[in-house]
Amino acid sequence: MHTHRFTASSTRNSTRSQQGFTLIEVMVVIAIIGGILAMVATNIIGSADDARIKTTQNQIKLVEGALDMYKLHNYRYPTTEQGLEALIDKPNSDPVPKNYQSGGYLKGGKLPQDAWDNDFLYFFDKGKYEIISLGSDGTEGGEGDAADISSLDI
């Protein structure tokens, strides 16, 4: 009867054949993962910019609804000087609204801001208004998410 005994040399040989990955194999895997992450990050960043633009457009529509309700009660929109503040506090300047809704025209008594936490601009001229967000850069003009968003374009 022949029995096989494990010796130190046979144990050493079996562990040497099961050592693991080489440095090159690990580097290749890391490079592949890095490439995948770069593609995913690009798509996520682009989606976040689009979401901020859509959020800002929705905020403008919310303000437009409040302006329409203001006009329904008071027969005209607020002037440029009265501004959007007329939707939360009754204006004291001419033309003073005669049928101002108690509590204002926006829930929470606060003006919404665009998705970049900037105030909207409001202009009224010849019976028409325009609400503008200056985009992510907060300055006039720009491209992409820095482009101005106007109620006239929505």
C-alpha positions in Angstrom: 0.0 0.0 0.0 1.4 3.2 -1.1 0.3 6.4 0.7 1.1 9.8 -0.5 2.5 12.1 2.0 2.5 15.8 1.6 5.9 17.2 1.9 6.9 20.8 2.1 8.2 20.8 -1.5 4.8 19.4 -2.9 2.8 22.1 -0.9 5.1 24.8 -2.2 4.6 23.7 -5.8 0.8 23.7 -5.6 0.6 27.2 -4.0 3.0 28.6 -6.7 0.5 27.5 -9.4 -2.4 29.4 -7.7 -0.7 32.7 -7.1 -3.3 35.1 -8.7 -3.3 37.9 -11.1 -0.2 39.6 -12.6 0.2 43.3 -12.3 -0.5 43.6 -16.1 -3.8 41.8 -15.7 -4.9 44.1 -12.8 -3.9 47.2 -14.8 -6.0 46.0 -17.8 -9.0 45.5 -15.6 -8.6 48.9 -14.0 -8.3 50.6 -17.4 -11.5 48.9 -18.6 -13.4 50.0 -15.4 -12.0 53.5 -15.9 -13.3 53.6 -19.5 -16.7 52.5 -18.4 -16.9 55.0 -15.6 -15.9 57.8 -18.0 -18.7 56.9 -20.4 -21.3 56.7 -17.6 -20.1 60.0 -16.0 -20.5 61.8 -19.3 -24.1 60.6 -19.7 -25.0 61.5 -16.1 -23.5 65.0 -16.3 -25.4 65.7 -19.6 -28.6 64.4 -18.0 -28.2 66.6 -15.0 -27.9 69.7 -17.2 -31.0 68.7 -19.1 -32.9 68.2 -15.9 -32.0 71.6 -14.6 -33.1 73.2 -17.8 -36.5 71.3 -17.6 -36.9 72.3 -14.0 -36.3 75.9 -14.8 -38.9 75.8 -17.6 -41.4 74.2 -15.2 -40.7 77.0 -12.7 -41.4 79.6 -15.4 -44.7 77.9 -16.2 -45.6 78.0 -12.5 -44.9 81.7 -12.4 -46.9 82.2 -15.6 -49.9 80.5 -14.0 -49.7 82.8 -11.0 -49.4 85.8 -13.3 -52.5 84.7 -15.2 -54.4 84.4 -12.0 -53.2 87.9 -10.9 -54.5 89.3 -14.3 -57.8 87.4 -13.9 -58.4 89.2 -10.5 -56.9 92.6 -11.3 -57.4 92.9 -15.1 -53.7 93.4 -15.9 -50.3 91.9 -15.2 -47.9 93.6 -12.7 -45.7 96.3 -14.2 -41.9 95.7 -14.6 -41.4 98.0 -11.6 -43.9 96.0 -9.4 -42.1 92.8 -10.6 -42.8 89.3 -9.6 -42.9 90.4 -6.0 -46.5 91.4 -6.8 -47.4 87.7 -6.8 -46.6 87.4 -3.1 -47.1 91.0 -1.7 -49.8 93.5 -2.8 -48.1 96.3 -4.7 -48.5 99.8 -3.3 -47.3 101.5 -6.6 -49.7 102.4 -9.5 -51.6 100.6 -10.7 -52.5 99.3 -7.3 -54.5 96.1 -7.7 -58.1 96.4 -6.5 -59.0 92.7 -6.2 -55.7 91.3 -4.8 -56.1 87.7 -3.6 -55.5 87.3 0.1 -52.2 85.5 0.7 -50.9 86.3 -2.8 -50.7 84.1 -5.9 -47.9 81.7 -5.0 -48.1 79.0 -2.3 -45.6 79.4 0.5 -45.4 83.2 0.0 -42.0 82.8 -1.7 -40.9 83.4 -5.3 -39.4 80.3 -7.0 -35.9 80.5 -8.4 -34.4 78.8 -11.3 -32.5 75.5 -11.0 -29.2 77.4 -10.3 -30.8 79.3 -7.3 -31.0 82.6 -9.3 -34.0 84.9 -9.3 -36.0 85.2 -12.4 -36.1 88.5 -14.4 -39.5 89.9 -15.3 -40.3 92.5 -17.9 -43.8 93.8 -18.8 -44.4 96.0 -21.9 -47.6 96.7 -23.9 -49.8 94.0 -22.4 -47.1 91.3 -22.7 -44.6 89.9 -20.2 -41.4 88.0 -20.3 -39.8 85.8 -17.6 -36.1 85.1 -18.0 -33.6 82.8 -16.4 -30.0 83.7 -17.1 -29.0 80.0 -17.0 -26.2 78.4 -15.1 -23.7 81.3 -15.5 -26.2 83.9 -14.2 -25.2 86.3 -17.1 -26.9 87.3 -20.3 -26.3 85.0 -23.3 -24.4 81.8 -23.2 -24.7 78.3 -24.7 -25.9 74.9 -23.4 -27.0 75.1 -19.7 -25.6 78.7 -19.6 -28.0 79.9 -22.2 -30.9 82.2 -21.2 -34.3 80.6 -20.9 -37.2 82.8 -21.8 -41.0 82.3 -21.2 -41.4 83.4 -24.9 -39.5 80.3 -26.1 -41.2 77.7 -24.0 
